[in-house]
Amino acid sequence: MKASVYFVMAGAVAMTWTTLAFAQSDDEIIASAESAAPAAVGAAATIYNVDAAGAMTTVREGTNGWWCMPDVPATPGPDPMCGDANAMDWAMAWIGKTEPDKGKVGFIYMLAGGTDASNTDPYAAEPTADNNWITTGPHVMIMNAGDQMAGYPTDPDPDTTQPYVMWPGTPYAHLMIPVK
């Protein structure tokens, strides 16, 4: 798997990996990545990391169909994540700026929290006066659920202590569900 950017889902900040370069051992990467999900999920998940050239590398093969990625120390908050195969497909569509496949609902854990992000612009890298920057804590996400998110708040400046839709009106709209 190759990616030219590292994705920080809830913080949804797309950055080139070379700007985030740091050294961690495989054990540190695995521990960080596993912290994103319940132990039963993280312990058997495939662990991915991104190398200095921006390529997604496999640190550990998994057995349960889930993947996890570690925190990026250079981002402002904790952002390890674990997701299912459909969530990876959604993320690769977001990274590639293409439409996610319809009907492939995905799930992502970010139990350690997420880096702050725009709630309205999927590609915003920093706060501006009009991109509705938000702060998120530990949460889970339901990706690519389309009309199934009807009834959840789509406010540009949501109450992040309750479920809400992030990036409403875009192909990358997803349900954010706080867990604390």
TORBA-352254 format. One line per 5 residues: their letters; for each residue x, y, z of N, C-alpha, C. Coordinates in Angstrom, 1 decimal. Layout:
a = X:Y:Z:X:Y:Z:X:Y:Z | ...
//
This chain:
mkasv = 0.8:-1.2:0.0:0.0:0.0:0.0:0.9:1.2:0.0 | 0.6:2.2:-0.8:1.4:3.4:-1.0:0.5:4.6:-0.7 | 1.0:5.5:0.1:0.2:6.8:0.3:1.2:7.9:0.3 | 0.8:9.0:-0.3:1.7:10.2:-0.4:1.5:11.1:0.8 | 0.4:10.9:1.5:0.2:11.7:2.7:-0.2:10.7:3.9
yfvma = 0.1:11.2:5.1:-0.4:10.4:6.3:-1.7:11.0:6.7 | -2.6:10.2:7.0:-3.9:10.7:7.4:-4.1:10.6:8.9 | -4.6:11.7:9.4:-5.0:11.7:10.8:-6.5:11.9:10.8 | -7.2:10.9:10.9:-8.7:10.9:10.6:-9.5:11.9:11.4 | -9.6:11.8:12.7:-10.5:12.7:13.4:-9.9:14.1:13.3
gavam = -8.6:14.2:13.3:-8.0:15.5:13.1:-7.9:15.8:11.7 | -8.1:14.8:10.8:-8.2:14.9:9.4:-7.3:15.9:8.8 | -6.1:16.0:9.3:-5.1:16.9:8.7:-4.2:16.1:7.8 | -4.2:16.5:6.5:-3.3:15.8:5.6:-2.0:16.5:5.6 | -0.9:15.8:5.9:0.4:16.3:5.9:1.4:15.4:5.2
twttl = 2.4:15.9:4.6:3.4:15.0:4.0:4.2:14.5:5.2 | 4.5:13.2:5.1:5.2:12.5:6.2:6.5:13.1:6.5 | 7.2:13.6:5.4:8.6:14.1:5.6:8.6:15.3:6.6 | 7.5:16.0:6.7:7.4:17.1:7.7:7.2:16.6:9.1 | 6.9:15.3:9.2:6.6:14.8:10.5:7.6:13.7:10.9
afaqs = 8.8:13.7:10.3:9.7:12.6:10.5:10.2:12.5:11.9 | 10.2:11.3:12.5:10.7:11.1:13.8:11.1:9.6:13.9 | 11.8:9.2:14.9:12.3:7.9:15.1:11.6:7.2:16.2 | 11.0:6.0:15.9:10.4:5.2:16.9:10.7:3.7:16.6 | 10.8:2.9:17.7:11.1:1.5:17.5:9.8:0.9:17.1
ddeii = 9.8:-0.3:16.5:8.6:-1.1:16.1:7.8:-1.3:17.4 | 8.3:-1.6:18.5:7.6:-1.8:19.7:6.8:-0.5:20.1 | 7.4:0.6:20.0:6.8:1.9:20.3:5.6:2.2:19.3 | 5.9:1.9:18.0:4.8:2.1:17.0:3.7:1.2:17.3 | 3.9:-0.1:17.6:2.8:-1.0:17.9:2.0:-0.6:19.1
asaes = 2.7:-0.2:20.2:2.0:0.2:21.4:1.1:1.4:21.2 | 1.7:2.4:20.4:0.9:3.6:20.1:-0.3:3.2:19.3 | -0.1:2.4:18.2:-1.2:2.1:17.3:-2.3:1.3:18.1 | -1.9:0.3:18.9:-2.9:-0.5:19.6:-3.7:0.3:20.6 | -3.2:1.4:21.1:-3.9:2.3:22.1:-5.1:2.9:21.5
aapaa = -5.3:2.9:20.2:-6.5:3.5:19.6:-7.8:2.7:19.7 | -7.7:1.4:20.0:-8.8:0.5:20.0:-8.9:-0.3:21.2 | -10.0:-1.0:21.4:-10.1:-2.0:22.5:-9.0:-3.0:22.3 | -8.4:-3.6:23.4:-7.3:-4.5:23.3:-7.6:-5.7:22.4 | -8.8:-6.2:22.4:-9.1:-7.4:21.5:-9.0:-7.0:20.0
vgaaa = -9.2:-5.8:19.7:-9.1:-5.3:18.3:-7.6:-5.0:18.0 | -7.0:-4.2:18.8:-5.6:-3.7:18.5:-4.6:-4.9:18.5 | -4.7:-5.8:19.4:-3.7:-6.9:19.6:-3.6:-7.8:18.4 | -4.7:-7.9:17.6:-4.6:-8.8:16.4:-4.7:-8.0:15.1 | -4.6:-6.7:15.2:-4.7:-5.8:14.0:-3.3:-5.7:13.2
tiynv = -3.4:-5.5:11.9:-2.2:-5.2:11.2:-1.8:-3.7:11.6 | -0.5:-3.6:11.8:0.0:-2.2:12.2:0.7:-1.6:11.0 | 0.2:-0.5:10.6:0.9:0.3:9.5:1.6:1.5:10.1 | 2.6:1.9:9.4:3.3:3.2:9.7:3.6:3.8:8.3 | 4.1:5.0:8.3:4.4:5.7:7.1:5.9:6.0:7.2
daaga = 6.7:5.6:6.1:8.1:5.9:6.2:8.4:7.3:5.7 | 9.7:7.7:5.8:10.1:9.0:5.4:9.8:9.4:4.0 | 9.6:8.4:3.1:9.3:8.7:1.7:7.8:8.8:1.5 | 7.0:8.6:2.6:5.5:8.7:2.4:4.9:7.4:2.1 | 5.6:6.3:2.1:5.0:5.0:1.7:4.5:4.3:3.0
mttvr = 3.3:3.8:2.9:2.7:3.0:4.0:3.5:1.7:4.1 | 4.0:1.4:5.3:4.7:0.2:5.6:4.0:-0.6:6.6 | 4.2:-1.9:6.5:3.5:-2.9:7.5:4.6:-3.2:8.5 | 4.2:-2.8:9.8:5.1:-3.1:10.9:4.8:-4.5:11.5 | 3.5:-4.9:11.4:3.1:-6.2:11.9:1.9:-6.6:11.1
egtng = 1.9:-7.9:10.6:0.7:-8.4:10.0:-0.3:-8.8:11.1 | -1.6:-8.6:10.8:-2.6:-8.9:11.7:-3.4:-10.1:11.3 | -4.4:-10.5:12.1:-5.2:-11.7:11.8:-6.7:-11.5:11.9 | -7.1:-10.2:12.2:-8.5:-10.0:12.5:-9.2:-9.1:11.5 | -8.5:-8.7:10.4:-9.1:-7.8:9.4:-9.1:-6.3:9.8
wwcmp = -8.5:-5.9:10.9:-8.4:-4.5:11.3:-7.0:-4.0:11.1 | -6.9:-2.7:11.0:-5.5:-2.1:10.8:-5.5:-1.0:11.9 | -4.3:-0.7:12.3:-4.0:0.4:13.3:-2.8:1.2:12.8 | -2.8:2.5:13.1:-1.7:3.4:12.9:-1.3:4.1:14.1 | 0.0:4.4:14.4:0.4:5.1:15.6:0.1:6.6:15.6
dvpat = 0.2:7.2:16.8:0.2:8.6:16.9:1.3:9.2:16.1 | 1.1:10.4:15.6:2.1:11.2:14.9:2.6:12.2:16.0 | 3.8:12.0:16.5:4.2:13.0:17.6:4.2:14.4:17.2 | 4.4:14.7:15.9:4.5:16.1:15.5:3.1:16.8:15.4 | 2.0:16.1:15.5:0.7:16.7:15.5:0.4:17.2:16.9
pgpdp = -0.6:18.2:17.0:-0.8:18.8:18.3:-1.5:17.9:19.4 | -2.1:16.8:19.0:-2.8:15.9:19.9:-2.6:14.5:19.6 | -3.0:13.6:20.5:-2.9:12.2:20.2:-3.8:11.8:19.1 | -3.3:10.9:18.2:-4.1:10.6:17.0:-3.9:9.2:16.5 | -3.6:8.2:17.3:-3.5:6.8:16.8:-4.9:6.4:16.4
mcgda = -5.0:5.5:15.5:-6.4:5.1:15.0:-6.3:3.6:14.5 | -7.5:3.0:14.6:-7.7:1.6:14.1:-9.0:1.6:13.4 | -9.0:0.9:12.2:-10.2:0.8:11.4:-10.3:-0.5:10.7 | -11.5:-0.7:10.1:-11.8:-1.9:9.3:-11.4:-1.6:7.8 | -11.5:-2.6:7.0:-11.1:-2.5:5.6:-11.9:-1.4:4.9
namdw = -13.2:-1.3:5.2:-14.0:-0.3:4.5:-13.5:1.1:4.9 | -13.1:1.3:6.1:-12.6:2.6:6.6:-11.3:2.9:5.8 | -10.5:1.9:5.6:-9.2:2.2:4.8:-9.6:2.6:3.4 | -10.6:1.9:2.8:-11.0:2.3:1.4:-11.5:3.8:1.4 | -12.3:4.1:2.4:-12.7:5.5:2.5:-11.6:6.5:2.7
amawi = -10.6:6.1:3.5:-9.5:7.0:3.8:-8.6:7.2:2.5 | -8.5:6.1:1.8:-7.7:6.2:0.5:-8.4:7.0:-0.5 | -9.8:7.0:-0.5:-10.5:7.9:-1.4:-10.3:9.3:-1.0 | -10.4:9.6:0.3:-10.2:10.9:0.8:-8.8:11.4:0.5 | -7.8:10.6:0.7:-6.4:11.0:0.4:-6.3:11.3:-1.1
gktep = -6.9:10.4:-1.9:-6.8:10.6:-3.4:-7.8:11.6:-4.0 | -8.6:12.2:-3.1:-9.6:13.2:-3.5:-10.6:12.6:-4.6 | -11.0:11.3:-4.3:-11.9:10.7:-5.2:-13.2:10.3:-4.3 | -14.3:10.0:-4.9:-15.5:9.6:-4.2:-15.3:8.2:-3.6 | -15.7:8.1:-2.3:-15.6:6.7:-1.7:-16.7:5.9:-2.3
dkgkv = -16.5:4.6:-2.4:-17.5:3.6:-2.9:-18.7:3.7:-2.1 | -19.9:3.8:-2.7:-21.2:3.9:-2.0:-21.4:2.5:-1.4 | -22.1:2.6:-0.2:-22.5:1.3:0.4:-21.5:0.6:1.2 | -20.3:1.2:1.3:-19.2:0.5:2.1:-18.9:1.3:3.4 | -19.8:1.1:4.4:-19.7:1.8:5.6:-18.5:1.3:6.4
gfiym = -17.7:2.2:6.9:-16.5:1.8:7.7:-16.6:2.3:9.1 | -15.7:1.8:9.9:-15.6:2.1:11.3:-14.2:2.3:11.8 | -14.0:3.4:12.5:-12.6:3.7:13.0:-12.7:4.1:14.5 | -11.8:3.5:15.3:-11.6:3.8:16.7:-10.5:4.9:16.8 | -10.7:5.9:17.6:-9.7:6.8:18.1:-9.8:7.1:19.6
laggt = -9.6:6.0:20.3:-9.9:6.1:21.8:-8.9:6.9:22.6 | -7.8:7.2:21.9:-6.8:8.1:22.6:-7.1:9.6:22.3 | -8.0:9.9:21.4:-8.3:11.2:21.0:-8.0:11.5:19.5 | -8.0:12.7:19.2:-7.7:13.1:17.8:-7.2:14.5:17.7 | -6.3:14.7:16.7:-5.8:16.0:16.5:-6.9:17.0:16.0
dasnt = -6.8:18.2:16.4:-7.8:19.2:16.1:-7.9:19.3:14.5 | -9.1:19.7:14.0:-9.3:19.8:12.6:-10.4:20.8:12.3 | -10.5:21.0:11.0:-11.7:21.8:10.5:-12.8:20.8:10.4 | -14.0:21.3:10.8:-15.2:20.5:10.7:-15.9:20.6:9.4 | -15.4:21.5:8.6:-16.1:21.8:7.3:-15.2:21.6:6.1
dpyaa = -13.9:21.6:6.2:-13.0:21.5:5.1:-12.1:20.2:5.3 | -12.4:19.2:4.5:-11.6:17.9:4.7:-10.1:18.1:4.4 | -9.7:19.2:3.8:-8.2:19.3:3.5:-7.6:20.5:4.2 | -8.2:21.1:5.2:-7.6:22.2:5.9:-6.5:21.7:6.8 | -5.4:22.4:6.7:-4.2:22.0:7.5:-4.0:22.9:8.7
eptad = -4.7:24.0:8.8:-4.6:24.9:10.0:-5.9:25.7:10.1 | -6.1:26.3:11.3:-7.3:27.1:11.5:-7.3:28.3:10.6 | -8.5:28.7:10.1:-8.6:30.0:9.5:-10.0:30.6:10.0 | -10.3:31.8:9.6:-11.5:32.4:10.1:-12.8:31.7:9.7 | -12.7:31.0:8.6:-13.9:30.4:8.1:-13.9:28.9:7.9
nnwit = -13.0:28.2:8.6:-13.0:26.7:8.4:-13.4:25.9:9.6 | -14.0:26.6:10.6:-14.6:25.9:11.7:-13.8:24.9:12.4 | -12.7:25.3:13.0:-11.7:24.4:13.6:-12.3:23.9:14.9 | -12.2:22.6:15.2:-12.8:22.0:16.4:-11.8:21.2:17.1 | -12.1:20.8:18.4:-11.2:20.0:19.2:-12.0:18.7:19.5
tgphv = -11.4:17.6:19.3:-12.1:16.3:19.6:-11.3:15.5:20.6 | -12.0:14.8:21.4:-11.4:13.9:22.4:-11.5:12.5:21.9 | -11.5:11.5:22.8:-11.6:10.1:22.4:-13.0:9.9:21.7 | -13.0:9.2:20.6:-14.2:9.0:19.8:-14.1:7.8:18.9 | -15.2:7.4:18.3:-15.2:6.5:17.2:-15.9:7.2:16.0
mimna = -15.7:6.7:14.8:-16.2:7.3:13.6:-16.9:6.2:12.8 | -18.0:6.6:12.2:-18.7:5.8:11.2:-18.5:6.5:9.9 | -17.8:5.9:8.9:-17.4:6.5:7.7:-18.4:6.1:6.6 | -18.7:7.0:5.7:-19.4:6.6:4.4:-20.8:6.1:4.6 | -21.5:6.6:5.7:-22.8:6.1:6.0:-23.9:6.9:5.2
gdqma = -23.6:7.9:4.5:-24.5:8.7:3.6:-25.8:9.1:4.3 | -26.9:8.8:3.8:-28.2:9.2:4.3:-28.5:8.6:5.7 | -27.8:7.6:6.1:-28.0:6.9:7.4:-27.6:7.9:8.5 | -27.0:9.0:8.2:-26.6:10.0:9.2:-27.7:11.1:9.4 | -28.8:10.9:8.7:-29.9:11.9:8.8:-30.3:12.1:10.2
gyptd = -30.5:13.3:10.6:-30.9:13.5:12.0:-29.8:13.9:13.0 | -28.6:13.6:12.6:-27.4:14.0:13.4:-27.1:15.5:13.1 | -26.6:16.2:14.0:-26.2:17.6:13.8:-25.2:17.8:12.7 | -25.4:18.8:11.8:-24.4:19.1:10.8:-23.9:20.5:10.9 | -24.0:21.0:12.1:-23.6:22.4:12.3:-22.1:22.6:12.1
pdpdt = -21.7:23.7:11.5:-20.3:24.0:11.3:-19.5:24.0:12.6 | -20.1:24.4:13.7:-19.4:24.5:14.9:-20.2:23.6:15.9 | -20.0:22.3:15.9:-20.8:21.4:16.6:-20.4:21.3:18.1 | -21.3:20.8:18.9:-21.0:20.4:20.3:-20.3:19.0:20.2 | -19.0:19.0:20.4:-18.2:17.8:20.2:-18.3:16.8:21.3
tqpyv = -19.1:17.1:22.3:-19.3:16.2:23.4:-20.5:15.3:23.0 | -21.1:15.5:21.9:-22.3:14.7:21.4:-22.0:14.3:20.0 | -22.7:13.2:19.5:-22.5:12.8:18.1:-22.9:13.9:17.2 | -22.1:14.0:16.1:-22.3:15.0:15.0:-21.7:14.5:13.7 | -22.0:15.2:12.6:-21.5:14.9:11.3:-20.3:15.8:11.1
mwpgt = -19.2:15.2:10.8:-18.0:16.0:10.4:-17.9:16.0:8.8 | -17.6:17.2:8.3:-17.5:17.4:6.9:-18.8:17.2:6.1 | -19.9:17.7:6.7:-21.2:17.5:6.1:-21.2:18.2:4.7 | -22.0:17.6:3.8:-22.1:18.1:2.4:-20.9:17.7:1.5 | -20.0:16.9:2.0:-18.8:16.5:1.2:-18.9:15.0:1.0
pyahl = -18.2:14.4:0.1:-18.2:12.9:0.0:-17.6:12.2:1.2 | -16.9:13.0:2.0:-16.2:12.4:3.2:-16.9:12.7:4.5 | -18.2:13.1:4.4:-19.0:13.2:5.7:-18.9:11.9:6.5 | -18.7:12.1:7.8:-18.7:10.9:8.6:-19.3:11.3:10.0 | -19.8:10.3:10.7:-20.3:10.5:12.0:-19.3:10.4:13.1
mipvk = -19.1:11.4:13.9:-18.2:11.4:15.0:-19.0:11.1:16.3 | -18.5:10.2:17.1:-19.3:9.7:18.3:-18.3:9.8:19.4 | -18.4:10.8:20.3:-17.5:10.9:21.5:-17.7:9.7:22.4 | -16.7:9.2:23.1:-16.8:8.1:24.0:-16.5:8.5:25.4 | -16.2:9.7:25.7:-16.0:10.2:27.1:-16.7:11.5:27.3
//
